[in-house]
Amino acid sequence: MWASGNNFSHPASFILLGIPGLETAHFWIAFPFCVMYVVAITGNITILHVIRTDHTLHQPMYLFLAMLALTDLVLSSSTQPKMLAILWFHAREIEYHACLTQVFFIHAFSSVESGVLMAMALDRYVAICFPLRHSSILTTSVVIKLGAAVMMRGLLWVSPFCFMISRMPFCPNKVIPQCYCEHMAVLKLVCADTRVNRAYGLFVAFSVVGFDIIVIGISYVMILRAVLQLPSGEARLKAFGTCASHMCVILAFYIPALFTFLTHRFGHQVPQVVHIMFANVYLLVPPMLNPIIYGVRTKQIRDRVIQGCSGKEP
């Protein structure tokens, strides 16, 4: 069935194939995906609870970490329930507007996560290079404004994706060979010239991710210079340890994200199953790893979780 109006038409729903080529293994593939999703939900909710209840953690580093945890909850929950329904129960149909909503949440909160990682890099730069002025530079007000700016950038930059697609006619084919609705995958079903959409997608990618990566890179170059100038080897080791967890999170997010983005546009020789698995990793692994990495590497959070599990007061 098709809906139409204002000289454009769209299918009432799309069909998500899951992981083409691995249909017989869908049932078993869903188990590790489910475990990772449960870990992501539990870990990020724990991080948010610890930061909210422990007032000593109401500092820039932990406020940014709370933003990251909240973003990860939204990002993973926008795709994983439907993905598990496809793999376990063959619930492949997704309503048209639900598909566009998924496109919006995936890309908007991917942009937000990138911005939060950039803000965390700036926080580490100020903390290591200007330790005596850290609290006066990154006040709670500044942190909130940075978070609001990152959120507004994601919402405003990504909203035109859905608006432009909703005004275009679709071909009879309504099959999306993925586990979720993604901008480029939906755009391939449009029966019209999509050059403007593709150009805008590239603009958003380079203006958001490109800018964030440049800021992160410059921040860590300055951090490295400052750390190497520290007189004490123990102080250098402590500074490197503080940044190590953040670098792991950055790599876990950007490597699969960039692979997925580039494969959609230029990697036509990449096997489809490899592309789809990386697309799933991009939305599931970082939300799972972030609370584990910060929970293990950050002493304050680790101690607070241990105290909570043992029933002791901090």
Secondary structure, DSSP 8 states (H G I E B T S, - for coil): -EEEETTEEEESEEEE--STT-GGGHHHHHHHHHHHHHHHHHHHHHHHHHHHH-GGG-SHHHHHHHHHHHHHHHHHHTTHHHHHHHHHH---EEEHHHHHHHHHHHHHHHHHHHHHHHHHHHHHHHHHHSGGGHHHHS-HHHHHHHHHHHHHHHHHHHHHHHHHHHTS-B-S--EESSSS--HHHHHTTBSS--HHHHHHHHHHHIIIIIHHHHHHHHHHHHHHHHHHT-S-HHHHHHHHHHHHHHHHHHHHHHHHHHHHHHHHHT-TTS-HHHHHHHHHHHHHHHHHHHHHHHHHH-HHHHHHHHHHHHT---
